[in-house]
Amino acid sequence: MDSLGVELKKARMRKGLSLEEVSGITRIPIRRLIDIEGDDFSSMDSLFLYRSFAKQFAQCVNLERSTLDSALEIAARQIPEALIPGQDP
């Protein structure tokens, strides 16, 4: 199976949507959509934010829930948990 970003991009292309259209529908900034499709986790502030954006993106492009869930688990392992204010890194 491809990465979540690749799966989302393929689903978006099959549906004939541009990133601008997905952004307009989901209200997710284009930069974040590009990062998600490119599997670039460095800009994600938290795992919660990534999961939320990925789920909205998947719903917009009709990506199957089973594909989303398994790919999210793999991607989630690559995003560090957000620190609590005052917590040392």
C-alpha positions as CSV (number, residue, x, y, z in Angstrom):
1,M,0.0,0.0,0.0
2,D,1.1,3.5,-0.8
3,S,1.5,6.2,1.9
4,L,-1.5,8.2,3.0
5,G,-0.3,11.2,1.1
6,V,0.0,9.2,-2.1
7,E,-3.4,7.6,-1.5
8,L,-5.0,11.0,-0.9
9,K,-3.4,12.5,-4.0
10,K,-4.5,9.6,-6.2
11,A,-8.1,9.9,-4.8
12,R,-8.1,13.6,-5.5
13,M,-6.9,13.2,-9.0
14,R,-9.5,10.5,-9.7
15,K,-12.1,12.9,-8.5
16,G,-10.7,15.6,-10.7
17,L,-10.1,18.1,-8.0
18,S,-7.4,20.7,-7.7
19,L,-5.7,21.5,-4.3
20,E,-7.5,24.8,-4.5
21,E,-10.8,23.1,-4.8
22,V,-10.1,20.8,-1.9
23,S,-9.0,23.8,0.2
24,G,-12.2,25.6,-0.6
25,I,-14.3,22.7,0.4
26,T,-12.4,21.7,3.6
27,R,-11.0,25.2,4.6
28,I,-7.6,23.5,5.0
29,P,-4.8,25.8,3.8
30,I,-3.3,24.7,0.5
31,R,0.2,24.5,2.1
32,R,-1.1,21.9,4.6
33,L,-2.7,19.9,1.8
34,I,0.6,19.9,-0.1
35,D,2.4,18.8,3.1
36,I,-0.1,16.0,3.6
37,E,0.1,14.8,0.0
38,G,3.9,14.9,0.2
39,D,4.0,13.1,3.6
40,D,5.8,16.0,5.1
41,F,5.0,15.9,8.8
42,S,7.5,18.6,9.8
43,S,4.8,21.4,9.5
44,M,2.2,19.6,11.6
45,D,1.8,21.1,15.0
46,S,0.3,18.0,16.5
47,L,-0.9,14.5,15.7
48,F,-4.5,15.7,16.4
49,L,-4.3,18.4,13.8
50,Y,-2.8,16.0,11.2
51,R,-5.5,13.4,11.8
52,S,-8.2,16.0,11.6
53,F,-6.9,17.4,8.3
54,A,-6.3,14.0,6.8
55,K,-9.8,12.8,7.7
56,Q,-11.4,15.9,6.2
57,F,-9.2,15.6,3.1
58,A,-10.2,11.9,2.7
59,Q,-13.8,12.6,3.1
60,C,-13.6,15.3,0.4
61,V,-12.0,12.9,-2.1
62,N,-14.1,9.8,-1.1
63,L,-11.1,7.8,0.1
64,E,-12.3,4.5,1.6
65,R,-12.4,4.5,5.4
66,S,-10.4,1.2,5.6
67,T,-7.5,2.8,3.5
68,L,-7.6,5.9,5.6
69,D,-7.5,4.1,9.0
70,S,-4.6,1.9,8.2
71,A,-2.6,4.6,6.5
72,L,-3.3,7.0,9.4
73,E,-1.8,4.6,11.9
74,I,1.4,4.3,9.9
75,A,1.7,8.1,9.4
76,A,0.9,8.8,13.0
77,R,4.0,7.0,14.2
78,Q,6.1,9.7,12.4
79,I,4.6,12.7,14.2
80,P,5.9,13.5,17.7
81,E,3.3,14.2,20.4
82,A,2.9,18.0,21.2
83,L,4.6,19.1,24.3
84,I,2.6,20.5,27.2
85,P,3.5,24.1,28.1
86,G,6.5,24.0,30.4
87,Q,7.4,20.5,29.4
88,D,11.0,20.0,28.4
89,P,11.6,18.6,24.9
